């Protein structure tokens, strides 16, 4: 049986269309964003995998510009929330207000939607708002609905959140707990540009060479590609490799290498396996392939696991962070091993 047997001829054509659309989005973003190719790829993976992404980087790395430019390349409703310490949950989700009915003269409650009622939401500096407001935001992300006045209001489909946070100036901030970080499909690190890229940024801005971005995809097309991701075949090799990576990340288990027992406080849960497989499927579509590979899993391992693995005090003292631990896991777990279901 070939890897393509789960896909219909229409699906195979859709895979090619998805690759072309992603290349067009990259081209449109290149009109405004210089470099950041890996970050853009990971954001697109999160969108097509129907997940949310958290972008972390120091100020001035164009995180907000990237998200707003992506919104321009997608024919979707877009809202931005600038999180501050005085923001209330109702400022995010919406609230019930009393209005007078012009026909009957009666006063009645009416739901006033908050900015979360959008297809694409930019949650800017999400770690600068209190836990109560963060919880309301994360509940909407998980349940894809909000409640007000005893009534439930569904969020639009597609719906995805791209949140940013600043790793500097942690005084007065409210870091997201690990259990809430798990709501994000990918945790994306935004790094400094290369020397040539920074030169091009300065030249482009000072010369006023900022182009307009044209929409590439609409909501219905994105939903179709999200559904296509779920039909992408996954071999036992890819599933087993993802399973082995996650199992090996948990200390005090038979699968854990020695360095995991020494440096990791807790490892990834079952959601880690699901994230690796789903993100690998989405990445395959981005490159016009009909099935996920071990290389896809390796490519998404860091953004998929860096917020699901916690080093202990010994790791911190030794300067071993989640990035290094994931790198050691990738070196430790064989990619060419024939994995089988336990107990089979």
C-alpha positions as CSV (number, residue, x, y, z in Angstrom):
1,X,0.0,0.0,0.0
2,X,1.5,3.4,-1.0
3,X,1.5,6.5,1.2
4,X,-1.0,8.1,-1.1
5,X,-3.8,5.5,-0.7
6,X,-5.6,7.6,1.9
7,X,-5.9,10.6,-0.4
8,X,-8.4,11.0,-3.2
9,X,-7.4,12.5,-6.6
10,X,-9.0,15.7,-5.4
11,X,-6.9,15.6,-2.3
12,X,-3.7,15.2,-4.3
13,X,-4.7,18.3,-6.3
14,X,-5.4,20.2,-3.1
15,X,-2.0,19.3,-1.8
16,X,-0.4,21.0,-4.8
17,X,-2.7,24.0,-4.4
18,X,-1.8,24.3,-0.7
19,X,1.9,24.4,-1.5
20,X,1.3,27.1,-4.1
21,X,-0.8,29.1,-1.7
22,X,1.9,28.9,1.0
23,X,4.5,30.0,-1.4
24,X,2.4,33.0,-2.4
25,X,1.9,33.9,1.2
26,X,5.7,33.7,1.8
27,X,6.1,36.0,-1.3
28,X,3.6,38.5,0.0
29,X,5.1,38.6,3.5
30,X,8.6,39.1,1.9
31,X,7.3,42.5,0.7
32,X,7.3,43.7,4.3
33,X,9.2,41.1,6.4
34,X,13.0,40.6,5.8
35,X,14.1,37.1,6.7
36,X,12.4,35.1,9.5
37,X,11.7,32.3,7.1
38,X,11.7,29.6,9.8
39,X,9.3,31.7,12.0
40,X,6.9,32.2,9.0
41,X,7.0,28.5,8.3
42,X,6.2,27.6,11.9
43,X,3.3,30.1,12.0
44,X,1.8,28.7,8.8
45,X,2.1,25.2,10.3
46,X,0.2,26.3,13.3
47,X,-2.6,27.8,11.2
48,X,-3.0,24.7,8.9
49,X,-2.8,22.4,11.9
50,X,-5.7,24.4,13.5
51,X,-3.7,25.4,16.5
52,X,-2.5,28.5,18.2
53,X,1.1,29.8,18.4
54,X,3.1,31.8,21.0
55,X,5.9,34.0,19.6
56,X,8.7,35.0,22.0
57,X,11.4,37.5,21.2
58,X,13.0,40.7,22.4
59,X,11.5,44.0,21.3
60,X,12.0,45.2,17.8
61,X,12.0,41.9,16.0
62,X,8.8,42.6,14.0
63,X,6.7,40.0,15.8
64,X,3.6,42.3,15.7
65,X,4.4,43.3,12.1
66,X,4.7,39.7,11.1
67,X,1.2,38.8,12.5
68,X,-0.5,41.9,11.1
69,X,1.1,41.3,7.7
70,X,0.0,37.7,7.8
71,X,-3.6,38.9,8.5
72,X,-3.4,41.1,5.4
73,X,-2.3,38.0,3.3
74,X,-5.4,36.2,4.5
75,X,-8.9,37.4,3.7
76,X,-10.0,37.1,7.4
77,X,-11.3,39.3,10.1
78,X,-8.4,40.5,12.3
79,X,-8.3,42.0,15.8
80,X,-5.5,43.0,18.1
81,X,-5.4,43.1,21.9
82,X,-2.6,45.0,23.6
83,X,-2.5,43.3,26.9
84,X,-2.0,45.5,30.0
85,X,-2.2,45.0,33.7
86,X,-5.6,46.7,34.0
87,X,-7.3,44.6,31.2
88,X,-10.4,42.7,32.4
89,X,-11.7,39.4,31.0
90,X,-14.8,41.1,29.6
91,X,-12.4,43.5,27.6
92,X,-11.3,40.3,25.8
93,X,-14.4,38.1,25.5
94,X,-17.2,40.7,25.4
95,X,-20.0,41.6,27.9
96,X,-23.7,42.0,28.3
97,X,-25.1,45.6,28.1
98,X,-28.6,46.9,28.7
99,X,-30.1,48.5,25.6
100,X,-33.6,49.9,25.0
101,X,-35.7,48.2,22.3
102,X,-36.7,50.9,19.9
103,X,-39.9,49.1,18.9
104,X,-41.2,48.0,22.4
105,X,-39.4,50.5,24.6
106,X,-38.4,47.6,26.9
107,X,-34.9,47.4,28.3
108,X,-33.1,44.2,27.5
109,X,-29.6,42.7,27.6
110,X,-27.6,42.5,24.5
111,X,-24.2,40.8,24.0
112,X,-21.4,43.2,22.9
113,X,-18.7,41.0,21.3
114,X,-15.1,41.5,22.4
115,X,-12.1,41.5,20.1
116,X,-11.8,37.7,20.5
117,X,-14.7,37.4,18.0
118,X,-12.3,37.4,15.0
119,X,-10.8,34.8,12.7
120,X,-7.2,35.9,13.5
121,X,-6.4,37.4,16.9
122,X,-3.1,39.0,17.8
123,X,-2.6,38.8,21.6
124,X,0.2,41.2,22.0
125,X,2.4,40.8,25.2
126,X,0.1,38.2,26.7
127,X,2.3,38.0,29.8
128,X,1.6,41.6,30.8
129,X,-2.0,40.9,31.9
130,X,-3.2,39.3,35.2
131,X,-3.9,35.5,35.3
132,X,-7.7,36.1,35.4
133,X,-7.6,37.8,32.0
134,X,-5.1,35.3,30.7
135,X,-7.5,32.5,31.8
136,X,-10.4,34.0,29.9
137,X,-8.3,34.3,26.8
138,X,-6.9,30.7,27.0
139,X,-10.4,29.3,27.7
140,X,-11.7,30.9,24.5
141,X,-8.7,29.4,22.7
142,X,-9.4,25.9,24.0
143,X,-13.2,25.8,23.9
144,X,-13.6,28.1,20.9
145,X,-16.5,29.8,22.6
146,X,-17.2,32.5,25.3
147,X,-19.9,32.7,27.9
148,X,-21.7,35.9,28.9
149,X,-25.0,36.4,30.8
150,X,-25.5,32.7,31.0
151,X,-25.3,32.3,27.2
152,X,-22.6,30.7,25.1
153,X,-21.3,32.4,22.0
154,X,-19.3,30.4,19.4
155,X,-16.2,31.9,18.0
156,X,-15.9,32.2,14.2
157,X,-14.3,29.5,12.2
158,X,-11.4,29.4,11.4
159,X,-10.1,30.9,14.6
160,X,-6.5,31.0,15.7
161,X,-4.5,33.1,18.2
162,X,-1.0,34.3,17.6
163,X,0.3,35.6,20.9
164,X,3.5,37.4,21.6
165,X,5.5,37.8,24.7
166,X,8.7,39.7,25.7
167,X,11.3,37.7,27.6
168,X,12.8,40.9,29.0
169,X,11.6,43.0,31.9
170,X,10.0,40.2,33.8
171,X,9.2,42.5,36.8
172,X,5.5,43.3,36.8
173,X,4.6,40.6,34.3
174,X,2.5,37.5,34.8
175,X,4.3,34.5,33.1
176,X,2.0,31.9,31.7
177,X,1.9,28.7,33.8
178,X,3.2,25.6,32.1
179,X,-0.2,24.0,32.1
180,X,-1.6,27.0,30.2
181,X,1.4,27.2,27.8
182,X,0.3,23.7,26.7
183,X,-2.7,25.3,25.1
184,X,-0.4,26.6,22.4
185,X,0.3,24.2,19.6
186,X,3.8,25.7,18.9
187,X,6.1,27.9,21.0
188,X,8.1,29.9,18.4
189,X,11.3,31.7,19.3
190,X,12.0,34.8,17.2
191,X,15.7,35.5,16.9
192,X,17.9,38.4,15.7
193,X,18.2,38.9,12.0
194,X,21.5,38.1,10.2
195,X,23.9,41.0,9.3
196,X,22.7,41.1,5.7
197,X,19.0,40.9,6.7
198,X,19.5,43.8,9.2
199,X,21.2,45.9,6.5
200,X,18.2,45.2,4.2
201,X,15.7,46.1,6.9
202,X,17.4,49.5,7.5
203,X,17.7,50.2,3.8
204,X,14.1,49.3,3.1
205,X,12.7,51.4,6.0
206,X,14.8,54.4,5.4
207,X,14.1,54.4,1.6
208,X,10.3,54.0,2.2
209,X,10.2,50.7,0.2
210,X,7.2,49.2,2.0
211,X,4.9,47.4,-0.4
212,X,1.2,46.5,0.1
213,X,0.2,42.9,0.8
214,X,-2.5,41.2,-1.3
215,X,-4.8,38.5,0.2
216,X,-4.1,35.0,-0.9
217,X,-6.5,32.7,1.0
218,X,-10.0,33.1,2.5
219,X,-11.5,31.4,5.5
220,X,-13.3,28.6,3.6
221,X,-10.0,27.6,1.8
222,X,-8.1,27.6,5.1
223,X,-10.8,25.3,6.6
224,X,-10.4,22.9,3.6
225,X,-6.7,22.8,4.1
226,X,-7.1,22.2,7.8
227,X,-9.3,19.2,7.1
228,X,-6.8,18.0,4.5
229,X,-4.1,18.0,7.1
230,X,-6.1,15.4,9.1
231,X,-6.2,13.1,6.1
232,X,-2.4,13.2,5.4
233,X,-1.1,9.6,5.9
234,X,1.2,9.0,8.8
235,X,3.4,5.8,8.7
236,X,4.2,3.7,11.8
237,X,7.7,5.0,11.4
238,X,6.7,8.6,11.9
239,X,4.2,7.8,14.6
240,X,6.7,5.6,16.4
241,X,9.5,8.2,16.2
242,X,7.2,10.9,17.6
243,X,6.0,8.5,20.4
244,X,9.6,7.6,21.2
245,X,10.7,11.2,21.5
246,X,7.9,12.0,23.9
247,X,8.3,8.9,26.0
248,X,12.1,9.5,26.3
249,X,11.4,13.1,27.6
250,X,9.9,11.8,30.9
251,X,12.2,11.2,33.8
252,X,12.1,8.0,35.9
253,X,10.6,5.9,33.1
254,X,12.1,2.9,31.3
255,X,12.5,4.8,28.1
256,X,14.3,7.8,29.7
257,X,18.0,8.3,28.9
258,X,20.4,9.1,31.7
259,X,20.5,12.8,31.0
260,X,16.7,13.0,31.2
261,X,16.7,11.6,34.7
262,X,19.5,14.0,35.6
263,X,18.2,17.3,34.1
264,X,14.5,17.1,33.4
265,X,11.8,17.8,36.0
266,X,8.9,16.7,33.9
267,X,8.5,15.7,30.2
268,X,5.9,16.1,27.5
269,X,2.4,14.5,27.9
270,X,0.4,12.7,25.3
271,X,-0.5,16.1,23.7
272,X,3.2,16.2,22.7
273,X,2.8,13.2,20.4
274,X,-0.3,14.6,18.9
275,X,1.4,17.9,18.3
276,X,4.4,16.4,16.6
277,X,2.3,14.3,14.3
278,X,-0.2,17.0,13.4
279,X,2.5,19.6,12.8
280,X,4.5,17.2,10.7
281,X,1.4,16.6,8.6
282,X,0.9,20.3,8.1
283,X,4.6,20.8,7.2
284,X,4.4,18.1,4.6
285,X,1.5,20.0,2.9
286,X,3.6,23.2,2.9
287,X,6.2,21.5,0.8
288,X,3.7,19.8,-1.5
289,X,4.2,16.3,-0.2
290,X,1.4,13.7,0.4
291,X,2.7,12.1,3.6
292,X,4.6,13.2,6.7
293,X,8.2,12.1,7.2
294,X,10.6,11.7,10.1
295,X,12.4,14.8,8.8
296,X,9.1,16.7,9.3
297,X,9.0,15.6,12.9
298,X,12.6,16.7,13.5
299,X,11.8,20.1,12.0
300,X,8.9,20.8,14.3
301,X,10.3,19.1,17.4
302,X,11.7,22.3,19.1
303,X,8.6,24.6,18.7
304,X,6.4,21.6,19.6
305,X,8.2,20.5,22.7
306,X,10.1,23.5,24.2
307,X,7.1,24.5,26.3
308,X,6.3,20.9,27.3
309,X,9.7,20.0,28.8
310,X,10.9,21.6,32.0
311,X,14.5,21.4,33.2
312,X,15.2,21.0,36.9
313,X,17.6,23.1,39.1
314,X,20.6,21.0,38.2
315,X,19.9,21.7,34.5
316,X,19.7,25.4,35.2
317,X,22.9,25.4,37.2
318,X,24.6,23.5,34.3
319,X,23.2,26.0,31.7
320,X,21.2,23.3,30.0
321,X,17.9,24.7,28.7
322,X,14.9,23.2,26.9
323,X,16.6,23.8,23.5
324,X,19.7,21.8,24.5
325,X,17.5,19.0,26.0
326,X,15.5,18.7,22.8
327,X,18.6,18.6,20.8
328,X,20.0,15.8,23.0
329,X,16.7,13.9,22.6
330,X,17.0,14.2,18.8
331,X,20.5,12.8,18.9
332,X,19.6,10.0,21.3
333,X,16.4,8.6,19.7
334,X,17.2,6.7,16.5
335,X,15.2,8.0,13.5
336,X,15.7,4.8,11.4
337,X,14.5,2.3,14.0
338,X,11.4,0.2,13.2
339,X,8.9,1.1,15.9
340,X,6.0,-1.1,16.9
341,X,3.1,-0.7,19.2
342,X,4.0,-2.0,22.7
343,X,2.4,-5.3,23.5
344,X,1.9,-6.1,19.8
